[in-house]
Amino acid sequence: MSHGALVLVVGPSGAGKDTLIGAAKAALADDLRFSFPRRVVTRTAMVELEDHDSVDVNEFGRQKLRGAYALDWEAHGLCYGVPAAIDAAMVAGRIVVVNTSRKVIERAIEKYPSCHVLLVTARPEVRAKRLAGRGRESAEDIEARLQREGAPVPEGIVPQIIDNSAGLDAGIAAFVGALRAIAD
């Protein structure tokens, strides 16, 4: 039996991670090698922008204690979890694609040696426009978010970089191409 792999999709807010993952999920819908599990987040999902299941903090904690998450982390005052079902998907040989935080890369690689990191980037002005379009933050909050780029990729990890600054079609083509290369 082939073994699967875990693809960690990381990058700063507004780079377009959820958009690329959603487009890849649609483009690869007929390719059974891929799995795109939904994260659990302690924030209500904006349906058109994010694909995750929402729970409150107490329920997240209960689920975590029951072993519901293969990976979990906290960022920006929220809790995030990747379902433990990814383990079965990888045993079945699937390529599991998840939007995660750079904070969990080392832990993920330790737990899943067949781990790949795709770093989605975009120019600051592109990210600023996307963040403003979400309508969740003030202009000051967006500027502050752009100033703090977040944690770097851990030393020794060489991610594959997907620049999502240009048109959406170019970003999707690069992202889907990277996923197919991992599967092949």
C-alpha positions in Angstrom: 0.0 0.0 0.0 1.3 3.5 -0.8 1.7 5.9 2.0 0.1 9.3 2.0 1.5 12.7 2.8 0.5 15.8 4.7 0.7 19.1 3.0 0.8 22.1 5.3 -0.4 25.2 3.6 1.1 28.2 5.5 1.5 31.9 4.9 0.5 35.3 6.1 -3.1 36.5 6.3 -4.5 37.7 3.0 -2.1 35.6 0.9 -5.0 33.6 -0.4 -4.5 30.2 1.3 -8.2 29.4 1.7 -8.9 30.6 -1.9 -6.2 28.4 -3.3 -7.2 25.4 -1.2 -10.8 25.8 -2.3 -9.9 26.0 -6.0 -7.6 23.0 -5.7 -10.3 21.0 -3.9 -12.6 21.8 -6.9 -9.9 21.1 -9.5 -8.9 17.8 -7.9 -12.4 16.6 -6.9 -12.2 13.6 -9.2 -8.6 12.7 -8.1 -9.1 10.3 -5.2 -5.4 10.7 -4.1 -6.3 14.0 -2.4 -8.1 14.8 0.8 -9.1 18.4 1.9 -10.3 18.1 5.5 -12.1 21.0 7.2 -10.4 22.6 10.1 -12.2 23.4 13.4 -11.9 27.0 14.5 -13.3 28.9 17.5 -14.7 31.6 15.1 -17.8 31.6 13.0 -16.9 30.9 9.4 -17.5 33.5 6.7 -19.0 31.0 4.2 -17.7 32.7 1.1 -14.2 33.1 2.5 -13.4 30.3 4.8 -14.1 26.5 4.9 -14.0 25.4 8.5 -16.3 24.0 11.2 -17.0 26.4 14.1 -17.2 25.5 17.8 -16.9 27.5 21.0 -13.8 27.4 23.1 -15.2 25.1 25.7 -16.3 22.5 23.0 -12.9 22.8 21.3 -11.3 22.0 24.6 -13.6 19.0 25.2 -12.9 17.7 21.6 -9.1 18.1 22.1 -9.3 16.1 25.3 -11.1 13.3 23.4 -8.3 13.2 20.8 -10.3 14.8 18.0 -7.4 16.7 16.6 -4.2 15.4 14.8 -2.8 18.9 15.2 -4.0 22.0 17.0 -2.7 25.5 17.8 -3.7 28.9 18.9 -3.3 32.1 16.9 -4.9 35.6 17.1 -6.9 34.6 20.2 -8.5 31.6 18.4 -8.1 27.9 18.6 -7.6 25.8 15.5 -7.7 22.0 15.0 -7.0 19.6 12.2 -9.3 16.5 12.5 -7.6 13.2 13.7 -9.3 11.6 10.7 -6.3 12.7 8.6 -4.3 9.8 10.0 -6.6 7.3 8.3 -6.6 9.2 5.1 -2.8 9.1 5.0 -2.7 5.4 5.9 -5.0 4.9 2.9 -2.3 6.7 0.8 -4.0 10.0 0.3 -2.4 13.5 0.1 -4.0 15.5 2.9 -4.0 19.3 2.3 -4.6 21.6 5.3 -4.3 25.3 6.0 -2.2 25.5 9.2 0.1 27.8 11.1 3.8 28.1 10.8 3.8 27.4 14.5 2.9 23.7 14.0 5.4 22.9 11.2 8.0 21.3 13.4 5.4 19.3 15.4 3.7 18.2 12.2 7.0 17.0 10.6 7.9 15.2 13.8 4.5 13.4 13.8 4.2 13.0 10.0 7.7 12.5 8.3 6.1 12.6 4.9 5.2 16.2 5.3 5.5 19.0 2.7 5.2 22.7 3.3 3.7 25.1 0.8 4.2 28.7 1.7 1.7 31.0 0.0 2.8 34.6 -0.3 1.5 37.8 -1.8 2.8 41.3 -2.0 1.8 43.5 1.0 -0.5 45.8 -1.1 -2.3 42.7 -2.5 -2.8 41.3 1.0 -4.0 44.7 2.3 -6.7 44.8 -0.3 -7.8 41.2 0.4 -7.9 41.8 4.2 -9.9 44.9 3.7 -12.3 43.0 1.5 -13.1 40.6 4.4 -14.5 43.4 6.4 -13.3 41.9 9.7 -10.7 44.5 10.7 -10.2 48.2 10.7 -7.6 49.9 8.4 -5.3 50.2 11.5 -5.7 46.6 12.4 -4.9 45.6 8.8 -1.8 47.7 8.8 -0.7 46.2 12.1 -1.3 42.7 10.8 0.8 43.5 7.7 3.7 44.8 9.9 3.9 41.6 11.9 4.5 39.0 9.3 4.1 36.2 11.8 6.5 33.4 12.7 9.1 32.5 10.1 9.2 29.0 8.7 11.4 27.0 11.2 15.1 26.8 10.4 16.1 23.9 8.3 12.6 23.7 6.6 12.6 24.6 3.0 9.0 25.3 1.9 7.9 25.4 -1.7 6.8 29.0 -2.3 3.6 29.8 -4.2 3.4 33.5 -5.0 -0.2 34.4 -5.2 0.2 38.1 -6.0 -0.7 37.9 -9.7 -4.1 36.8 -11.1 -6.0 34.1 -9.4 -5.6 31.7 -12.3 -1.8 31.8 -12.0 -1.9 31.2 -8.3 -4.3 28.3 -8.7 -2.2 26.7 -11.5 1.0 26.9 -9.4 -0.8 25.5 -6.3 -2.5 22.6 -8.1 0.8 21.9 -9.9 2.6 21.7 -6.6 0.0 19.3 -5.2 0.1 17.1 -8.3 3.9 17.0 -8.1 3.7 15.8 -4.5 1.3 13.1 -5.4 3.4 11.9 -8.3 
